[in-house]
Amino acid sequence: MLVCISNWSQPPDYKSKQADKKNIVVELDMEPVYVYGNAALLSELAMNLLDNAVKYNHEGGHVTVKLTA
């Protein structure tokens, strides 16, 4: 199935309690990119990557995700 990655279930202003608690800034800069795959699994993959970036970051850190085609 053709999936637009920029339309993931998580909104562009991704927030998590852990990021707020650690004062981590999360920035998403995503252009519409179309790939063939399972939308639910791709969304889960993206959220796992973001959650891990926050989890293993230091207090006051910064996470930037940039997606271009």
BATOR-92651 format. One record per atom (N, C-alpha, C, O): residue number from 1; residue in three letters; chain; atom name; x, y, z. Coordinates in steps of 0.05 Angstrom, whole numbers, plus 5000, padded with zeros to 4 digits. Example, Ala and Ser with C-alpha at 12.3 -4.5 7.8 and 13.67 -1.06 7.14 Angstrom:
# residues 2
- 1,Ala,A,N,5264,4886,5156
- 1,Ala,A,CA,5246,4910,5156
- 1,Ala,A,C,5264,4934,5156
- 1,Ala,A,O,5285,4934,5169
- 2,Ser,A,N,5257,4955,5142
- 2,Ser,A,CA,5273,4979,5143
- 2,Ser,A,C,5258,5001,5157
- 2,Ser,A,O,5268,5023,5161
This chain:
# residues 69
- 1,Met,A,N,5017,4977,5000
- 1,Met,A,CA,5000,5000,5000
- 1,Met,A,C,5018,5025,5000
- 1,Met,A,O,5038,5026,5015
- 2,Leu,A,N,5011,5044,4984
- 2,Leu,A,CA,5026,5069,4982
- 2,Leu,A,C,5018,5087,5006
- 2,Leu,A,O,4995,5092,5011
- 3,Val,A,N,5038,5096,5021
- 3,Val,A,CA,5034,5111,5046
- 3,Val,A,C,5049,5137,5044
- 3,Val,A,O,5072,5138,5036
- 4,Cys,A,N,5035,5159,5053
- 4,Cys,A,CA,5049,5185,5055
- 4,Cys,A,C,5060,5187,5083
- 4,Cys,A,O,5044,5189,5102
- 5,Ile,A,N,5086,5187,5086
- 5,Ile,A,CA,5098,5187,5112
- 5,Ile,A,C,5092,5212,5128
- 5,Ile,A,O,5090,5211,5153
- 6,Ser,A,N,5089,5235,5115
- 6,Ser,A,CA,5084,5259,5130
- 6,Ser,A,C,5056,5259,5143
- 6,Ser,A,O,5050,5277,5159
- 7,Asn,A,N,5040,5240,5136
- 7,Asn,A,CA,5013,5237,5148
- 7,Asn,A,C,5012,5216,5170
- 7,Asn,A,O,4991,5204,5174
- 8,Trp,A,N,5034,5212,5184
- 8,Trp,A,CA,5034,5193,5206
- 8,Trp,A,C,5013,5201,5227
- 8,Trp,A,O,5004,5224,5228
- 9,Ser,A,N,5005,5182,5243
- 9,Ser,A,CA,4984,5187,5262
- 9,Ser,A,C,4992,5207,5283
- 9,Ser,A,O,4975,5220,5296
- 10,Gln,A,N,5018,5210,5288
- 10,Gln,A,CA,5028,5229,5308
- 10,Gln,A,C,5030,5257,5295
- 10,Gln,A,O,5042,5259,5273
- 11,Pro,A,N,5019,5277,5307
- 11,Pro,A,CA,5020,5304,5295
- 11,Pro,A,C,5048,5315,5294
- 11,Pro,A,O,5065,5306,5309
- 12,Pro,A,N,5053,5334,5276
- 12,Pro,A,CA,5080,5345,5273
- 12,Pro,A,C,5091,5358,5299
- 12,Pro,A,O,5115,5359,5303
- 13,Asp,A,N,5074,5366,5317
- 13,Asp,A,CA,5083,5378,5342
- 13,Asp,A,C,5085,5356,5364
- 13,Asp,A,O,5074,5358,5386
- 14,Tyr,A,N,5100,5335,5357
- 14,Tyr,A,CA,5104,5312,5374
- 14,Tyr,A,C,5112,5321,5402
- 14,Tyr,A,O,5130,5336,5406
- 15,Lys,A,N,5097,5310,5422
- 15,Lys,A,CA,5103,5316,5450
- 15,Lys,A,C,5103,5290,5465
- 15,Lys,A,O,5088,5271,5458
- 16,Ser,A,N,5119,5288,5485
- 16,Ser,A,CA,5118,5265,5503
- 16,Ser,A,C,5123,5275,5531
- 16,Ser,A,O,5137,5295,5536
- 17,Lys,A,N,5112,5261,5550
- 17,Lys,A,CA,5116,5268,5578
- 17,Lys,A,C,5145,5267,5585
- 17,Lys,A,O,5156,5284,5600
- 18,Gln,A,N,5160,5247,5574
- 18,Gln,A,CA,5188,5244,5580
- 18,Gln,A,C,5204,5268,5569
- 18,Gln,A,O,5222,5278,5582
- 19,Ala,A,N,5197,5277,5545
- 19,Ala,A,CA,5211,5300,5533
- 19,Ala,A,C,5206,5325,5550
- 19,Ala,A,O,5224,5341,5555
- 20,Asp,A,N,5181,5329,5558
- 20,Asp,A,CA,5175,5352,5575
- 20,Asp,A,C,5190,5350,5602
- 20,Asp,A,O,5201,5371,5611
- 21,Lys,A,N,5191,5327,5614
- 21,Lys,A,CA,5204,5323,5640
- 21,Lys,A,C,5234,5329,5638
- 21,Lys,A,O,5245,5340,5657
- 22,Lys,A,N,5246,5321,5615
- 22,Lys,A,CA,5275,5325,5612
- 22,Lys,A,C,5281,5351,5597
- 22,Lys,A,O,5305,5357,5591
- 23,Asn,A,N,5261,5368,5591
- 23,Asn,A,CA,5264,5393,5577
- 23,Asn,A,C,5279,5389,5550
- 23,Asn,A,O,5297,5403,5543
- 24,Ile,A,N,5270,5369,5535
- 24,Ile,A,CA,5281,5363,5509
- 24,Ile,A,C,5264,5375,5487
- 24,Ile,A,O,5239,5371,5487
- 25,Val,A,N,5276,5389,5469
- 25,Val,A,CA,5262,5401,5447
- 25,Val,A,C,5262,5381,5424
- 25,Val,A,O,5282,5370,5416
- 26,Val,A,N,5238,5375,5413
- 26,Val,A,CA,5235,5357,5391
- 26,Val,A,C,5224,5373,5367
- 26,Val,A,O,5203,5385,5368
- 27,Glu,A,N,5240,5372,5345
- 27,Glu,A,CA,5232,5386,5320
- 27,Glu,A,C,5228,5366,5298
- 27,Glu,A,O,5246,5349,5293
- 28,Leu,A,N,5206,5368,5284
- 28,Leu,A,CA,5201,5351,5260
- 28,Leu,A,C,5199,5369,5236
- 28,Leu,A,O,5183,5387,5235
- 29,Asp,A,N,5215,5364,5216
- 29,Asp,A,CA,5215,5378,5190
- 29,Asp,A,C,5211,5358,5168
- 29,Asp,A,O,5230,5346,5159
- 30,Met,A,N,5186,5353,5161
- 30,Met,A,CA,5180,5331,5143
- 30,Met,A,C,5165,5341,5118
- 30,Met,A,O,5145,5354,5120
- 31,Glu,A,N,5176,5334,5095
- 31,Glu,A,CA,5162,5338,5069
- 31,Glu,A,C,5145,5313,5064
- 31,Glu,A,O,5151,5292,5075
- 32,Pro,A,N,5124,5316,5048
- 32,Pro,A,CA,5109,5292,5041
- 32,Pro,A,C,5126,5272,5025
- 32,Pro,A,O,5137,5279,5004
- 33,Val,A,N,5129,5248,5035
- 33,Val,A,CA,5144,5227,5022
- 33,Val,A,C,5127,5202,5020
- 33,Val,A,O,5115,5194,5040
- 34,Tyr,A,N,5125,5191,4996
- 34,Tyr,A,CA,5108,5167,4992
- 34,Tyr,A,C,5125,5142,4989
- 34,Tyr,A,O,5144,5142,4974
- 35,Val,A,N,5118,5122,5004
- 35,Val,A,CA,5132,5096,5004
- 35,Val,A,C,5111,5074,5004
- 35,Val,A,O,5088,5078,5012
- 36,Tyr,A,N,5119,5050,4994
- 36,Tyr,A,CA,5101,5027,4996
- 36,Tyr,A,C,5107,5013,5022
- 36,Tyr,A,O,5130,5006,5028
- 37,Gly,A,N,5086,5008,5038
- 37,Gly,A,CA,5090,4994,5063
- 37,Gly,A,C,5064,4994,5080
- 37,Gly,A,O,5043,5003,5071
- 38,Asn,A,N,5066,4984,5104
- 38,Asn,A,CA,5044,4982,5122
- 38,Asn,A,C,5043,5008,5139
- 38,Asn,A,O,5062,5013,5154
- 39,Ala,A,N,5022,5024,5137
- 39,Ala,A,CA,5020,5050,5150
- 39,Ala,A,C,5023,5047,5180
- 39,Ala,A,O,5037,5063,5193
- 40,Ala,A,N,5010,5027,5192
- 40,Ala,A,CA,5011,5024,5221
- 40,Ala,A,C,5039,5017,5231
- 40,Ala,A,O,5048,5027,5251
- 41,Leu,A,N,5053,4999,5216
- 41,Leu,A,CA,5080,4991,5224
- 41,Leu,A,C,5100,5014,5220
- 41,Leu,A,O,5118,5018,5237
- 42,Leu,A,N,5096,5029,5199
- 42,Leu,A,CA,5114,5052,5194
- 42,Leu,A,C,5110,5073,5216
- 42,Leu,A,O,5129,5086,5225
- 43,Ser,A,N,5085,5078,5224
- 43,Ser,A,CA,5079,5097,5245
- 43,Ser,A,C,5092,5087,5272
- 43,Ser,A,O,5104,5103,5286
- 44,Glu,A,N,5089,5061,5277
- 44,Glu,A,CA,5101,5050,5302
- 44,Glu,A,C,5131,5053,5301
- 44,Glu,A,O,5143,5059,5322
- 45,Leu,A,N,5143,5048,5279
- 45,Leu,A,CA,5172,5051,5276
- 45,Leu,A,C,5181,5080,5282
- 45,Leu,A,O,5200,5084,5296
- 46,Ala,A,N,5166,5099,5270
- 46,Ala,A,CA,5173,5127,5275
- 46,Ala,A,C,5171,5135,5304
- 46,Ala,A,O,5188,5149,5315
- 47,Met,A,N,5149,5126,5317
- 47,Met,A,CA,5145,5133,5345
- 47,Met,A,C,5166,5120,5363
- 47,Met,A,O,5175,5132,5382
- 48,Asn,A,N,5174,5095,5356
- 48,Asn,A,CA,5196,5082,5371
- 48,Asn,A,C,5222,5097,5369
- 48,Asn,A,O,5236,5101,5388
- 49,Leu,A,N,5228,5106,5344
- 49,Leu,A,CA,5253,5121,5340
- 49,Leu,A,C,5253,5148,5356
- 49,Leu,A,O,5272,5155,5369
- 50,Leu,A,N,5230,5162,5355
- 50,Leu,A,CA,5228,5187,5370
- 50,Leu,A,C,5229,5182,5400
- 50,Leu,A,O,5243,5196,5414
- 51,Asp,A,N,5215,5162,5409
- 51,Asp,A,CA,5215,5156,5438
- 51,Asp,A,C,5243,5149,5448
- 51,Asp,A,O,5251,5157,5469
- 52,Asn,A,N,5258,5133,5432
- 52,Asn,A,CA,5285,5126,5439
- 52,Asn,A,C,5304,5150,5438
- 52,Asn,A,O,5322,5152,5455
- 53,Ala,A,N,5300,5167,5419
- 53,Ala,A,CA,5317,5192,5417
- 53,Ala,A,C,5313,5209,5442
- 53,Ala,A,O,5332,5220,5452
- 54,Val,A,N,5289,5210,5452
- 54,Val,A,CA,5283,5225,5477
- 54,Val,A,C,5294,5210,5501
- 54,Val,A,O,5306,5222,5518
- 55,Lys,A,N,5288,5185,5502
- 55,Lys,A,CA,5296,5168,5525
- 55,Lys,A,C,5326,5169,5530
- 55,Lys,A,O,5334,5171,5553
- 56,Tyr,A,N,5342,5167,5509
- 56,Tyr,A,CA,5371,5165,5512
- 56,Tyr,A,C,5385,5192,5509
- 56,Tyr,A,O,5409,5193,5506
- 57,Asn,A,N,5370,5213,5508
- 57,Asn,A,CA,5381,5240,5506
- 57,Asn,A,C,5386,5251,5534
- 57,Asn,A,O,5376,5241,5553
- 58,His,A,N,5403,5272,5535
- 58,His,A,CA,5409,5284,5561
- 58,His,A,C,5388,5306,5567
- 58,His,A,O,5375,5316,5550
- 59,Glu,A,N,5387,5313,5592
- 59,Glu,A,CA,5369,5335,5601
- 59,Glu,A,C,5375,5360,5586
- 59,Glu,A,O,5398,5368,5583
- 60,Gly,A,N,5354,5373,5575
- 60,Gly,A,CA,5358,5398,5560
- 60,Gly,A,C,5367,5393,5531
- 60,Gly,A,O,5376,5412,5518
- 61,Gly,A,N,5366,5368,5522
- 61,Gly,A,CA,5376,5361,5496
- 61,Gly,A,C,5357,5370,5473
- 61,Gly,A,O,5338,5384,5478
- 62,His,A,N,5364,5361,5449
- 62,His,A,CA,5350,5369,5425
- 62,His,A,C,5348,5345,5406
- 62,His,A,O,5368,5332,5402
- 63,Val,A,N,5324,5340,5396
- 63,Val,A,CA,5320,5319,5376
- 63,Val,A,C,5309,5332,5351
- 63,Val,A,O,5289,5346,5352
- 64,Thr,A,N,5322,5327,5328
- 64,Thr,A,CA,5312,5338,5302
- 64,Thr,A,C,5308,5315,5283
- 64,Thr,A,O,5326,5298,5279
- 65,Val,A,N,5285,5313,5271
- 65,Val,A,CA,5279,5294,5250
- 65,Val,A,C,5273,5309,5225
- 65,Val,A,O,5255,5325,5224
- 66,Lys,A,N,5289,5303,5204
- 66,Lys,A,CA,5284,5316,5178
- 66,Lys,A,C,5280,5294,5157
- 66,Lys,A,O,5296,5276,5155
- 67,Leu,A,N,5258,5297,5143
- 67,Leu,A,CA,5251,5277,5122
- 67,Leu,A,C,5247,5292,5096
- 67,Leu,A,O,5230,5309,5093
- 68,Thr,A,N,5264,5285,5076
- 68,Thr,A,CA,5261,5296,5049
- 68,Thr,A,C,5263,5274,5029
- 68,Thr,A,O,5273,5252,5034
- 69,Ala,A,N,5253,5279,5005
- 69,Ala,A,CA,5254,5259,4984
- 69,Ala,A,C,5275,5267,4963
- 69,Ala,A,O,5278,5253,4943
